[in-house]
Amino acid sequence: MQGQLCDSLRLYPDPNATELCQSLAKRAGLAVDQVFVGNGSDEVLAHTFQALLQHSEPLLFPDISYSFYPVYCGLYGIDKREVPLAEDLTINVNDYQGPNGGVILPNPNAPTGELLSLVAIGQLLTANPNRVVVIDEAYIDFGGQSATQLVPQFDNLLVVQTLSKSRSLAGLRVGFAFGQSHLIDALERVKNSFNSYPLSSEAQAGAVAAIEDEDYFQQTCQANIEQREQLAGQLKALGFSMTQSHANFLFVTHRSMEAAAIAAALRQQGIIVRHLTNSPRITNYLRISVGSASDCEMLVQALTELLSSS
Ligand SMILES: *Cc1c(COP(=O)(O)O)cnc(C)c1O
């Protein structure tokens, strides 16, 4: 990768990211015209909202979900209907029916980490045959099954993924989407009509190297999953309960101490956990990223002291 880059940095990058698209297509078992790449999945999502989700009926997404969806709706003037999560904070796909301009949801969802099965996603696709259903798989590699395998079967499915989470490459800015070629064509048209920001040569070379290093990828995902399960057990022993996370974070609430107070106390010790206040239903929850073994040890130590002194 290094040699290739030294030579090629004086040239403009390949505008089509050909080699990267081929790598992604091959790994997903799809054709190269079923792949779209962008500068992070946030850019892929921006093109998706503009190209595929602008309709007169409202776009559906969960009321507790990725915070950029309402932002993009505002930016592109798209009507939205936020569908409440079920009582246990899971998504019920039967709630995503009737007239709509499309559906978008993260799987696993953020910040809950709850996972939908491919059967449930198939039901969602079948119930919305004339609209695009976008499955945002930012966290799918931490224990879920990707919906990319449903692409040949459903012409209304777009699956969005990123190198930012499970490949630990957020700084590289590489995201991508899989879908049948008519959807990918629509994304390309929008992209080429208003911007010409291809992925940099470094991003393309780095992404190809990352995609091809399957062993390292499997190893790091597995390590994160094991760390997550260990941390979950330790937090339960400290009086926390939690959603069933299939992501690289836990979404927890404590039986006696308030989430805001826990977050503030941890912050004093330089430990940052996320206290989201945008929905009343989750104000007593914390989203805790699964860090390294020593990060987690520090967290558990701090919580043990905090909860025994409170
Ligand atoms: C992190 C995240 C993204 C965006 O990731 P990029 O770094 O822009 O690739 C998109 N959707 C969800 C649900 C995320 O958590």
The ligand as an SDF file (V2000), in Angstrom:
LIG
                    3D

 15 15  0  0  0  0  0  0  0  0999 V2000
  -21.4930    5.8560   12.8510 C   0  0  0  0  0  0  0  0  0  0  0  0
  -22.7600    5.7120   12.1070 C   0  0  0  0  0  0  0  0  0  0  0  0
  -22.8940    6.1580   10.7810 C   0  0  0  0  0  0  0  0  0  0  0  0
  -21.8550    6.9730   10.0670 C   0  0  0  0  0  0  0  0  0  0  0  0
  -20.6230    6.4440    9.9610 O   0  0  0  0  0  0  0  0  0  0  0  0
  -19.5280    7.0440    8.9970 P   0  0  0  0  0  0  0  0  0  0  0  0
  -18.3520    7.2840    9.8750 O   0  0  0  0  0  0  0  0  0  0  0  0
  -20.0220    8.3210    8.3640 O   0  0  0  0  0  0  0  0  0  0  0  0
  -19.2900    5.9870    7.9920 O   0  0  0  0  0  0  0  0  0  0  0  0
  -24.0850    5.9240   10.1230 C   0  0  0  0  0  0  0  0  0  0  0  0
  -25.1280    5.3190   10.7270 N   0  0  0  0  0  0  0  0  0  0  0  0
  -25.0450    4.8870   11.9960 C   0  0  0  0  0  0  0  0  0  0  0  0
  -26.2230    4.2110   12.6090 C   0  0  0  0  0  0  0  0  0  0  0  0
  -23.8700    5.0840   12.7270 C   0  0  0  0  0  0  0  0  0  0  0  0
  -23.8050    4.6950   13.9890 O   0  0  0  0  0  0  0  0  0  0  0  0
  1  2  1  0
  2  3  1  0
  2 14  2  0
  3  4  1  0
  3 10  2  0
  4  5  1  0
  5  6  1  0
  6  7  2  0
  6  8  1  0
  6  9  1  0
 10 11  1  0
 11 12  2  0
 12 13  1  0
 12 14  1  0
 14 15  1  0
M  END
$$$$
